[in-house]
Amino acid sequence: MIDLNTATAKELYSVLVLKGYGFEIVRYREERGRFISLRQLNEVPDLSGKSNGMDAHVSVSEGISDEYYLSKANTVLKSIQLNKND
């Protein structure tokens, strides 16, 4: 099983139902962040409506979300701003 959040375009190309879409999937992930659901494949250009049954071939790993990192970054920035004002 291939993880949408870590797979290269070449690895995705090896999955028959994704053949020809690997580059688009990787680009989507790089532009929008991690996949949190297989349903997001419907948002990838040219894959809308074609993601049924993909759960047998690909998965979405759990891990620290982009929102977590953004929250931590905002906390650090606020702390820096507060220290500047002192």
N, C-alpha and C positions, 0 to 999 in steps of 0.2 A: 504494500500500500504506500502511496506517495503522499507526502504532506504538502499541501498548497503553500504553506508558509516558509518552507525551506527548499523546495524543489527548484532546480534550474529549469530553464526553458527546454533544454535537451532532455532532461528527465521527464518533464511533462509531455514532450513530444512522443515519448515511448509508450504513453497510455493511449490505446487505440481511440477511445472516445474524445481525447483531447488533441489528437494529431492535427497540427497546424495552428493550435491556439496557445502553445507554450509561451511564446514571446509576449502575446497580449496579456496573459495571466500574470507573468512576472512584472510587466510594466504597470498593470493595475495595482499590484501589491506594492510596488515601489512608490507609486504616486499617492495611494490612499491608505497604506498601512496593512497590517496583518489581516488575513481573513479570519472572521470569527464564526462564520457559518458557510456551509457549502452553497447555500442559497445565493450568496454574493456572486457566484459565478454568472448569474443572470445579468449582473451589472457589467461584466466584461464584454467589450465590443464583439459583436457577432456570436456570442454564446447565449444570448437571451433565449430562454425556452428550450435550450438543448442540454440542460444540466440534470435532467431526470436520469436516475440510475447511476450517477457518477459516484455515489457513496460506496459502491463496491470497488472502486478503483483508487479514489483519493480521500484524504482526510484533512481535517483542520486541527492542528495541534493546539493544545491549551498552553498557556504561558502568560507571561506578563503582557498586558495589553498596552497599546499605544497611549490610551487614556491614563494609565498608571504613570508612564514616563512623563507625559505632559503635566500631570498633577504635581509630580515631584519637581519638575523644572520650574513651574510657577511658584512653588513654595520657596525654592532657592532664590529666584528673582526677587520675590517680595522681601526676603531676608536681606538681600544685597541692598535693595532700595531703602529699607529701614536703617541699615548701617550707614548708608551715605548721608541720610538726613540727620544723624546724631552728631 
